Amino acid sequence: MSISHVTYDLASGGGRLGHRAKSLLSSIILAKITGSDIVYNCSYHEKRPLCVFNEKTLSQFINESLHCDDYNIVIEEPFKGKWNGIGEQKTAQIKKRVEGSRGANDKTIYIARGGARIFPHQCKDMEEKGICRKGIADESVDLLKEMYYYQYPGDLIKNTFAIHARRGDVCGIMKGIGYTTEYYKNLIHKINTVSSEVGFTPVINIYTERRGSGYITPLEKLDNTNVHVGTEENLHQHLSEMVRSEYIYCSWSSLCWLACTLTVGSVLYDYHIIPEDGKHNLKRHDVDKINHYAPTDKDILFQGEGLVETLHNNRKTDASNGLPRI
């Protein structure tokens, strides 16, 4: 009986919670593309709180990898800087290589190391081109969400807006893109204005990292606004609150990408400030294609009456039936 496993050395991929979640989701997608089983190793649950899941959750949904000596075929592949995706050609090569190593009694493991990604929207493109079977992207996201709500159960928090203001090591980049104090002031003013027009007072929660947060914390003086300054100790609490907010405002951040993927609420974004390209966080082409959880309308957010209409519709929607997306 042949065994075919796929795993990722999350520790070699660098980054923190958001990056590790992208690596985990990429390994789930790659396992499904190659017809293998996703297995976890110690890097999936070490260095808490940088890992998404503990070992109890991991073992509930996926198996632990065998010892390397138990595999007769070990394929280790290092990647460097493939934060935006390893590409369709490379994915097809991996698929062929793993499938070709699957003999009658072979035990094969494919181990990805370093910076490698396959995003759901990229997987959907490959599904359409016949590189892999249809449904893999949605199945992979659904598994990630199932695992998350197993470990962190909770319900939607009505009348809440979550804004993730990415700081830390990319604080200067964020300012350069346009995420300035004035920008957030205008954003909060717009949220309060359109919310009042549809008859409710929102609670606006801004989540930011302590490092570089000096020009975010004064926003707490604005109406209905709370600023939550984050550290590694409260990282998972903040993620849980963002995920369960009725509306989450998407920023250029891997952690916010994770929250938008897992959310039970509605994803909002400003199409005009998200960059067309970038290093390895959210880019405009990502937003264009993430309609598996956030169908896009390039002019609906904070343009004309789009947000007012959406909030008005949501006021009439029973949250248990799912909220319409923007």
C-alpha positions in Angstrom: 0.0 0.0 0.0 1.5 3.4 -1.1 1.5 6.4 1.2 1.9 10.0 -0.1 2.3 12.9 2.3 2.9 16.6 1.9 4.2 18.9 4.7 5.8 22.3 5.1 8.6 23.4 7.3 6.8 26.4 8.7 9.8 27.5 10.7 11.8 27.9 7.5 9.2 30.2 6.0 9.8 33.1 8.4 7.2 35.6 9.4 4.6 35.4 12.2 1.0 34.2 12.5 -0.3 35.5 9.2 2.7 34.1 7.3 2.5 30.7 9.0 -1.2 30.6 8.2 -0.5 31.2 4.5 2.1 28.4 4.6 -0.3 26.0 6.2 -3.1 26.8 3.7 -0.5 26.4 0.9 0.5 23.0 2.1 -3.2 21.9 2.4 -3.8 23.1 -1.2 -0.6 21.4 -2.5 -1.5 18.1 -0.8 -4.9 18.1 -2.5 -3.4 19.0 -5.9 -0.9 16.1 -5.7 -3.6 13.7 -4.4 -1.6 13.3 -1.1 -2.5 13.7 2.6 -1.5 16.8 4.4 0.5 15.9 7.5 1.9 18.2 10.2 5.3 18.3 11.9 6.5 20.0 15.0 6.9 23.4 13.3 3.1 23.6 12.9 2.6 24.0 16.7 5.9 25.2 18.0 6.7 28.8 19.0 3.3 29.6 20.2 1.7 32.2 19.7 3.1 32.5 16.2 1.3 29.3 15.2 -2.4 29.3 14.3 -3.2 25.9 15.9 -2.2 23.8 18.8 -1.3 20.1 18.5 -4.7 19.0 19.7 -6.5 20.8 16.9 -4.0 19.6 14.3 -4.3 16.0 15.4 -8.1 16.3 15.2 -8.1 17.2 11.5 -4.8 15.9 10.0 -2.2 13.3 10.8 1.2 13.8 12.1 4.0 12.9 9.7 6.0 9.8 10.1 9.6 9.8 11.0 11.7 10.6 8.0 13.4 7.2 8.2 9.9 5.6 7.8 9.7 7.1 4.2 11.6 5.4 1.4 11.1 8.5 -0.8 11.8 11.9 0.7 11.5 14.9 -1.6 12.7 18.1 0.0 12.4 21.3 -2.0 13.7 24.7 -0.8 12.0 27.9 -2.0 13.3 31.4 -1.8 11.1 34.5 -2.1 8.0 32.8 -3.6 5.7 34.8 -1.3 3.4 35.7 -4.2 3.1 32.1 -5.3 5.2 29.4 -6.8 3.4 29.6 -10.1 1.4 27.2 -12.2 4.4 25.6 -14.0 6.1 24.8 -10.7 2.9 23.5 -9.2 2.4 21.2 -12.2 6.0 20.0 -11.9 5.6 19.1 -8.2 2.3 17.3 -9.0 4.0 15.2 -11.7 7.0 14.5 -9.5 4.9 13.4 -6.4 2.5 11.3 -8.5 5.4 9.7 -10.3 7.0 8.6 -7.1 3.9 6.8 -5.9 4.8 3.1 -6.3 2.8 0.1 -5.0 4.6 0.0 -1.7 6.3 3.4 -1.6 6.0 5.8 1.3 6.6 9.3 -0.1 6.8 12.6 1.6 7.2 16.0 -0.1 8.6 18.7 2.2 8.5 22.3 1.2 10.9 24.7 2.9 11.3 28.5 2.8 9.1 31.0 1.2 6.5 29.2 -1.0 2.8 30.0 -1.5 -0.2 28.8 -3.4 -3.1 31.1 -2.7 -6.8 30.1 -3.1 -7.3 32.5 -6.0 -4.3 31.0 -7.8 -5.6 27.5 -7.1 -8.9 28.6 -8.7 -7.1 29.7 -11.8 -5.4 26.3 -12.0 -8.7 24.6 -11.5 -10.1 26.4 -14.5 -7.0 25.5 -16.6 -7.3 21.8 -15.7 -4.0 21.7 -13.8 -5.9 20.3 -10.8 -9.4 19.2 -10.1 -12.1 21.8 -9.3 -13.1 22.4 -5.8 -9.7 22.3 -4.2 -9.4 26.0 -3.3 -12.8 26.0 -1.5 -12.2 22.7 0.2 -8.8 24.0 1.5 -10.3 27.3 2.9 -13.2 25.3 4.4 -10.8 23.0 6.2 -8.8 26.0 7.6 -12.0 27.6 8.8 -13.2 24.4 10.4 -10.0 24.0 12.3 -10.1 27.6 13.4 -13.6 27.5 14.8 -12.9 24.2 16.5 -10.1 25.7 18.5 -11.6 29.2 18.8 -15.4 28.8 19.0 -17.6 32.0 19.0 -20.3 33.9 17.3 -20.6 37.0 15.2 -20.3 40.3 17.2 -23.1 42.5 15.8 -22.6 46.2 15.1 -18.8 46.1 15.0 -16.2 47.3 12.6 -12.7 45.9 12.8 -9.9 47.9 11.3 -6.5 46.3 11.2 -3.8 48.9 11.1 -0.6 47.1 10.2 2.5 48.6 12.0 5.7 47.0 13.2 8.4 46.4 10.7 6.4 47.8 7.7 5.2 51.0 9.5 7.0 53.2 7.0 5.7 51.3 4.0 2.2 51.6 5.3 2.5 55.4 5.5 4.0 55.5 2.1 1.0 53.6 0.6 -1.4 56.1 2.2 -2.4 54.5 5.5 -1.8 57.8 7.5 -3.5 59.2 10.5 -5.6 61.4 8.3 -6.7 58.5 6.2 -8.0 56.6 9.2 -9.7 59.7 10.5 -11.6 60.0 7.2 -12.4 56.3 7.3 -13.9 56.4 10.8 -15.8 59.5 9.9 -17.3 57.8 6.8 -18.2 54.7 8.8 -20.0 56.8 11.5 -21.8 58.9 8.9 -23.1 56.1 6.8 -24.0 54.0 9.8 -26.1 56.8 11.2 -27.9 57.0 7.9 -29.1 53.4 8.2 -30.0 53.7 11.9 -27.3 52.2 14.0 -24.2 53.2 16.0 -21.2 51.0 15.3 -18.4 50.1 17.6 -15.2 50.7 15.7 -12.2 48.6 16.9 -8.8 49.3 15.6 -6.2 46.6 16.0 -2.5 47.7 15.8 0.9 46.4 16.8 2.7 48.3 19.6 5.7 49.0 17.5 5.1 52.1 15.4 1.6 52.7 16.8 2.2 56.2 18.0 0.1 57.8 15.3 -2.7 55.2 15.6 -3.4 55.5 19.3 -4.8 59.1 19.1 -7.6 57.8 17.0 -9.2 56.5 20.2 -10.4 60.1 20.8 -12.8 59.8 17.9 -16.4 58.8 18.3 -17.2 55.1 18.9 -13.6 54.2 18.4 -11.3 51.9 20.5 -7.7 51.2 19.8 -6.3 47.8 20.8 -2.5 47.7 20.9 -1.3 44.3 20.3 1.6 42.1 21.4 2.4 38.4 20.9 0.5 37.7 24.1 -2.9 39.0 22.9 -2.4 38.3 19.2 -4.9 35.4 19.1 -7.5 37.3 21.1 -7.3 40.2 18.6 -7.5 37.8 15.6 -10.6 36.2 17.1 -12.3 39.6 17.6 -11.5 40.6 14.1 -12.8 37.4 12.6 -16.1 37.7 14.5 -16.7 41.4 13.7 -19.7 42.1 11.6 -17.5 44.1 9.2 -13.7 43.8 8.8 -11.8 46.4 6.9 -9.0 44.8 4.9 -5.5 46.3 5.0 -2.2 45.4 3.4 -1.3 42.7 5.9 -0.9 38.9 6.1 -2.7 38.8 9.5 -5.6 40.8 8.1 -5.6 38.5 5.0 -6.0 35.6 7.5 -8.9 37.4 9.3 -10.6 38.1 6.1 -10.3 34.4 5.0 -11.7 33.2 8.3 -14.4 35.9 8.9 -18.0 35.2 9.6 -18.8 38.8 8.8 -18.4 41.0 5.7 -15.1 42.0 4.2 -14.6 45.7 3.3 -11.7 47.2 1.5 -10.6 50.3 -0.2 -9.7 49.2 -3.7 -7.9 52.5 -4.5 -5.4 52.3 -1.7 -4.4 48.6 -2.0 -1.2 48.6 -4.1 -1.2 47.0 -7.6 2.0 45.2 -6.6 4.0 44.6 -3.5 6.4 42.3 -1.7 4.3 39.6 -0.1 1.2 41.1 1.5 -2.2 41.8 0.0 -2.1 43.3 -3.4 -4.8 44.5 -5.8 -4.8 41.4 -7.9 -5.4 39.3 -4.7 -8.5 41.4 -4.0 -9.8 41.0 -7.5 -9.8 37.2 -7.2 -10.7 36.4 -3.6 -14.4 36.2 -4.5 -14.6 32.8 -2.7 -15.1 34.8 0.4 -15.5 38.4 -0.6 -17.1 39.1 -4.0 -15.7 42.4 -5.2 -17.2 45.6 -6.6 -14.4 48.0 -7.2 -16.6 51.1 -6.6 -18.8 50.0 -3.7 -16.7 50.8 -0.6 -16.8 54.4 0.4 -17.8 55.4 -3.1 -21.1 57.2 -3.5 -24.0 55.3 -1.8 -22.4 51.8 -2.0 -21.6 51.4 1.7 -24.9 52.9 2.8 -26.8 50.4 0.6 -24.7 47.5 1.9 -25.2 48.5 5.6 -28.9 49.0 4.9 -29.2 45.5 3.4 -27.2 44.0 6.3 -29.6 45.5 8.8 -32.3 43.3 7.3 -30.2 40.2 7.2 -30.4 37.5 9.9 -26.7 36.9 10.8 -27.4 33.2 11.2 -28.2 33.0 7.5 -24.9 34.6 6.6 -24.2 38.2 5.8 -24.0 39.6 2.2 -20.4 40.3 1.2 -19.1 43.5 -0.3 
